[in-house]
Amino acid sequence: MGKRNAVKKSREERREEVLRPCPYLGYDHDQLGAYLMERAAFRVAEAEFRRAVWLNPYEPCFKAHLAASLYCQGQNQEAKTWITKALEKSPGDPVFERLRVKIEKELRQNNAGEQHS
């Protein structure tokens, strides 16, 4: 019998796996939120995404979707916070990165507009 080539998980990874909720939690709220976003019901979608994040805080796409709903409502500072959290869990995700760039561009434009007023 050969040795198993298992990669030893860090203490942080083992802790997260033990504390992680059921992997299926939150997806129903996320799907409902996506449906609502398609119909421009951003405030209601935000509530569904917040519930999804609350149920399963380890899923980065829930945080990104929440950031997108906040961005659509013009709440760019909070949107930046949530997209940053999503990128911490899924660094380099191209969809998340594009959203982060959009949010930061909007924040810079708003800051420049306030300075010229």
Secondary structure, DSSP 8 states (H G I E B T S, - for coil): ----------HHHHHHHHH---TTTTHHHHHHHHHHHHTT-HHHHHHHHHHHHHH-TT-HHHHHHHHHHHHHTT-HHHHHHHHHHHHHHSTT-HHHHHHHHHHHHHHHHHHHHHHH-
